[in-house]
Amino acid sequence: MFSRVLERRRLVWRHGVRPGSPAAFLFALACVVLATLLRFALGLIDPAVTAFGTYYPAILIATLVGGASAGAFALVLGGTIGWWAFMSPQYVFTFDSLDQPISLLVYVCSGAIILAAAESYRRLLRRFNENEHHSKLVIDELNHRVKNKIATIQAILSYELRKDKDVWNTISGRLAAISKTDDLIVNSEGRGAKIGDILTIELAPYGNAVSRAKCTGPPILLPAKLAASVALIVHELTTNAAKYGALSLPDGCIDIHWEADGDRVEVSWIESGGPPVIAPTRRGFGSRLFEKALSAFHGRVERFFEPAGLKCIFTFSLPQDYVIPTFLDKHRPPSPPALTQQSV
């Protein structure tokens, strides 16, 4: 019950009530009543308190929530009560000095300025909220359509490549890598995906690989396009490790570390305990991917086929105006089974 009241209050403050509606005027009336009670309380402490001081915030809040008409209602009602109840002589609509009408005029002018500014802000805020809501609906719809198209493409390729399972498995894995990263990006409201989360979703399907991968590095959130490119590289490395490298033997392990130096990020992937490493004799799609995937981000991928295992270093630059966020907010979906990672 209490949580629903809090949620309702949050929605009213964020979206307001319909301007000119009974709810808007009731809210304005409540603001004026609270301001009056506060003025009475302050008068008990110091009778010299200005008659209209507590009505200014009432006008502001009433306008922000209920619109200009509610703010004007609070302005007039507050001025009337302040004149009648808190100006000498009390409880009559008369003045006994020249300062009193001047005070009332100052209140009306100041209240009108507050009302106009609050109404302008309210309109901008409501427009922003409406655009944000519309954008989210469009993004959700586009994401749904993209998923359907990927599923259709997978179905077509699965049928056309039914006689060549190796090619199909390679294509299917790469499409799945892109799709999973897209899910991370969408659920982070388009901000991107963390390096640690990309590694988690790519290594998780390989069972005990999650316990044999040590991942360390700061929690860097990559922009959406860069996250997709990094996901393809990680997918390629993970697939190769499962087929030919450290993950193909029970004792193999991978040490993955990343760090940032200004806008430059370096990721190292070091395998050990796998079979003897042999450099590829031909350049396939994977090799071309390593060469071009990060070129748009001033990056490069270097692979070293050492006796102990593959060592891959890839670096890239974040956009100059991009601030490295250190966490995703409460809307982030639960991560897949956690890796053995530190500060991910």
Buried (B, 14 or more C-beta within 10 A) or exposed (E): EEEEEEEEEEEBEEBBBEBEBEBBBEBBBBBBEBBBEBBEEBBEEEEEBBBBBBBBBBBBBBBBBBBBBBBBBBBBBBBEBBBBBBBEEEEEEEBEEEEBEEBBEEBBEBBBEBBEEBBEEBEEBBEEEEEEEEEEEEBEEEBEEBBEEBEEEBEEBEEEBEEEEEEBEBBBBBBBBBBBBBBBBBBBBEBBBBBBBBBBBBBBBBEEBBEBBBBBBBBBBBBBEBBBBBBBBBBBBBBBBBEBBBBEEEEBBBBBBBEBEEBEBBBBBBBBBBEEBEEEEEEEEBBEBBEEBBEEBEBBBEBEEEEEBBBBBBBBBBEEEBEBBEEBEEEBEEBBEEBEBEEB
